[in-house]
Amino acid sequence: QVQLVESGGGLVQAGESLRLSCAASGDIFGHVVWGWYRQAPGKQRDMVATLNSEHATTYADSVKGRFTISRDAAKNTVYLQMNALKPEDTAVYFCTVRIYSSWSKWDDYWGQGTQVTVSS
């Protein structure tokens, strides 16, 4: 069973930084895509950043140049470094991992989310 536990959220002022962590446990191997998503009140859940087994990253246009996704394999932890935060970054942030068992079959796992609030 795969478990993801996020931490690091909080209340900050615009322009400040936060680092979110996602501690993973369970059978996570093979081709994997890690991701951070966020959901603001009344809005859909949107992709923020992804990182795959080949270390390729993708970012939402709204966070490019400000956010960085990374992973510490030894600690089995994925991070989201968020700099120059804006009020519109306020949301619940979710960690996710997609584990491929074949090119056409995968399983998705989600953490419980961590609140990030940016005041102006």
Contacts in CASP RR format, 6 or more apart in sequence:
PFRMAT RR
TARGET T0000
AUTHOR 0000-0000-0000
METHOD contacts of the structure
MODEL  1
QVQLVESGGGLVQAGESLRLSCAASGDIFGHVVWGWYRQAPGKQRDMVAT
LNSEHATTYADSVKGRFTISRDAAKNTVYLQMNALKPEDTAVYFCTVRIY
SSWSKWDDYWGQGTQVTVSS
1 26 0 8 1.000
2 24 0 8 1.000
2 25 0 8 1.000
2 26 0 8 1.000
2 27 0 8 1.000
2 28 0 8 1.000
2 97 0 8 1.000
2 99 0 8 1.000
2 107 0 8 1.000
2 109 0 8 1.000
3 24 0 8 1.000
3 25 0 8 1.000
3 26 0 8 1.000
3 109 0 8 1.000
3 111 0 8 1.000
4 22 0 8 1.000
4 23 0 8 1.000
4 24 0 8 1.000
4 95 0 8 1.000
4 96 0 8 1.000
4 97 0 8 1.000
4 109 0 8 1.000
4 110 0 8 1.000
4 111 0 8 1.000
5 22 0 8 1.000
5 23 0 8 1.000
5 111 0 8 1.000
5 112 0 8 1.000
6 20 0 8 1.000
6 21 0 8 1.000
6 22 0 8 1.000
6 93 0 8 1.000
6 94 0 8 1.000
6 95 0 8 1.000
6 111 0 8 1.000
6 112 0 8 1.000
6 113 0 8 1.000
6 114 0 8 1.000
7 20 0 8 1.000
7 21 0 8 1.000
7 23 0 8 1.000
7 114 0 8 1.000
8 18 0 8 1.000
8 19 0 8 1.000
8 20 0 8 1.000
8 21 0 8 1.000
8 114 0 8 1.000
9 18 0 8 1.000
9 20 0 8 1.000
9 93 0 8 1.000
9 114 0 8 1.000
9 115 0 8 1.000
9 116 0 8 1.000
10 18 0 8 1.000
10 114 0 8 1.000
10 115 0 8 1.000
10 116 0 8 1.000
10 117 0 8 1.000
11 117 0 8 1.000
11 118 0 8 1.000
11 119 0 8 1.000
12 18 0 8 1.000
12 85 0 8 1.000
12 116 0 8 1.000
12 117 0 8 1.000
12 118 0 8 1.000
12 119 0 8 1.000
13 118 0 8 1.000
13 119 0 8 1.000
13 120 0 8 1.000
14 85 0 8 1.000
14 86 0 8 1.000
14 87 0 8 1.000
14 118 0 8 1.000
14 119 0 8 1.000
14 120 0 8 1.000
15 83 0 8 1.000
15 84 0 8 1.000
15 85 0 8 1.000
15 86 0 8 1.000
15 118 0 8 1.000
16 85 0 8 1.000
16 118 0 8 1.000
17 81 0 8 1.000
17 82 0 8 1.000
17 83 0 8 1.000
17 84 0 8 1.000
17 85 0 8 1.000
18 82 0 8 1.000
18 85 0 8 1.000
18 116 0 8 1.000
19 79 0 8 1.000
19 80 0 8 1.000
19 81 0 8 1.000
19 82 0 8 1.000
20 36 0 8 1.000
20 79 0 8 1.000
20 80 0 8 1.000
20 82 0 8 1.000
20 93 0 8 1.000
20 95 0 8 1.000
20 114 0 8 1.000
20 116 0 8 1.000
21 77 0 8 1.000
21 78 0 8 1.000
21 79 0 8 1.000
22 34 0 8 1.000
22 36 0 8 1.000
22 77 0 8 1.000
22 78 0 8 1.000
22 79 0 8 1.000
22 80 0 8 1.000
22 95 0 8 1.000
22 111 0 8 1.000
23 75 0 8 1.000
23 76 0 8 1.000
23 77 0 8 1.000
24 76 0 8 1.000
24 77 0 8 1.000
24 78 0 8 1.000
24 95 0 8 1.000
24 97 0 8 1.000
25 76 0 8 1.000
28 76 0 8 1.000
28 97 0 8 1.000
28 99 0 8 1.000
29 99 0 8 1.000
30 53 0 8 1.000
30 99 0 8 1.000
30 100 0 8 1.000
31 52 0 8 1.000
31 53 0 8 1.000
31 99 0 8 1.000
31 100 0 8 1.000
32 52 0 8 1.000
32 53 0 8 1.000
32 97 0 8 1.000
32 98 0 8 1.000
32 99 0 8 1.000
32 100 0 8 1.000
33 50 0 8 1.000
33 51 0 8 1.000
33 52 0 8 1.000
33 53 0 8 1.000
33 97 0 8 1.000
33 98 0 8 1.000
33 100 0 8 1.000
34 50 0 8 1.000
34 51 0 8 1.000
34 52 0 8 1.000
34 69 0 8 1.000
34 71 0 8 1.000
34 78 0 8 1.000
34 95 0 8 1.000
34 96 0 8 1.000
34 97 0 8 1.000
35 47 0 8 1.000
35 48 0 8 1.000
35 49 0 8 1.000
35 50 0 8 1.000
35 51 0 8 1.000
35 69 0 8 1.000
35 78 0 8 1.000
35 95 0 8 1.000
35 96 0 8 1.000
35 97 0 8 1.000
36 47 0 8 1.000
36 48 0 8 1.000
36 49 0 8 1.000
36 50 0 8 1.000
36 69 0 8 1.000
36 78 0 8 1.000
36 80 0 8 1.000
36 93 0 8 1.000
36 94 0 8 1.000
36 95 0 8 1.000
36 96 0 8 1.000
37 45 0 8 1.000
37 46 0 8 1.000
37 47 0 8 1.000
37 48 0 8 1.000
37 93 0 8 1.000
37 94 0 8 1.000
37 96 0 8 1.000
38 45 0 8 1.000
38 46 0 8 1.000
38 48 0 8 1.000
38 89 0 8 1.000
38 91 0 8 1.000
38 92 0 8 1.000
38 93 0 8 1.000
38 94 0 8 1.000
38 116 0 8 1.000
39 45 0 8 1.000
39 46 0 8 1.000
39 91 0 8 1.000
39 92 0 8 1.000
39 94 0 8 1.000
40 90 0 8 1.000
40 91 0 8 1.000
40 92 0 8 1.000
43 91 0 8 1.000
45 94 0 8 1.000
46 60 0 8 1.000
47 58 0 8 1.000
47 60 0 8 1.000
48 59 0 8 1.000
48 60 0 8 1.000
48 63 0 8 1.000
48 67 0 8 1.000
48 80 0 8 1.000
48 93 0 8 1.000
49 57 0 8 1.000
49 58 0 8 1.000
49 59 0 8 1.000
49 60 0 8 1.000
49 63 0 8 1.000
49 67 0 8 1.000
49 68 0 8 1.000
49 69 0 8 1.000
49 80 0 8 1.000
50 57 0 8 1.000
50 58 0 8 1.000
50 69 0 8 1.000
51 57 0 8 1.000
51 69 0 8 1.000
51 70 0 8 1.000
51 71 0 8 1.000
51 78 0 8 1.000
57 69 0 8 1.000
59 65 0 8 1.000
59 67 0 8 1.000
59 69 0 8 1.000
62 88 0 8 1.000
63 82 0 8 1.000
63 89 0 8 1.000
66 82 0 8 1.000
66 83 0 8 1.000
66 84 0 8 1.000
66 85 0 8 1.000
67 80 0 8 1.000
67 81 0 8 1.000
67 82 0 8 1.000
67 83 0 8 1.000
68 79 0 8 1.000
68 80 0 8 1.000
68 81 0 8 1.000
68 83 0 8 1.000
69 78 0 8 1.000
69 79 0 8 1.000
69 80 0 8 1.000
69 81 0 8 1.000
70 78 0 8 1.000
70 79 0 8 1.000
70 81 0 8 1.000
71 77 0 8 1.000
71 78 0 8 1.000
71 79 0 8 1.000
72 78 0 8 1.000
72 79 0 8 1.000
78 95 0 8 1.000
78 97 0 8 1.000
80 93 0 8 1.000
82 89 0 8 1.000
82 116 0 8 1.000
85 116 0 8 1.000
85 118 0 8 1.000
86 118 0 8 1.000
87 118 0 8 1.000
87 119 0 8 1.000
87 120 0 8 1.000
88 118 0 8 1.000
89 116 0 8 1.000
89 118 0 8 1.000
90 116 0 8 1.000
90 117 0 8 1.000
90 118 0 8 1.000
91 115 0 8 1.000
91 116 0 8 1.000
92 113 0 8 1.000
92 114 0 8 1.000
92 115 0 8 1.000
92 116 0 8 1.000
93 113 0 8 1.000
93 114 0 8 1.000
93 115 0 8 1.000
93 116 0 8 1.000
94 110 0 8 1.000
94 111 0 8 1.000
94 112 0 8 1.000
94 113 0 8 1.000
95 110 0 8 1.000
95 111 0 8 1.000
95 113 0 8 1.000
96 108 0 8 1.000
96 109 0 8 1.000
96 110 0 8 1.000
96 111 0 8 1.000
97 108 0 8 1.000
97 109 0 8 1.000
98 106 0 8 1.000
98 107 0 8 1.000
98 108 0 8 1.000
98 109 0 8 1.000
99 106 0 8 1.000
99 107 0 8 1.000
99 109 0 8 1.000
100 106 0 8 1.000
101 107 0 8 1.000
END
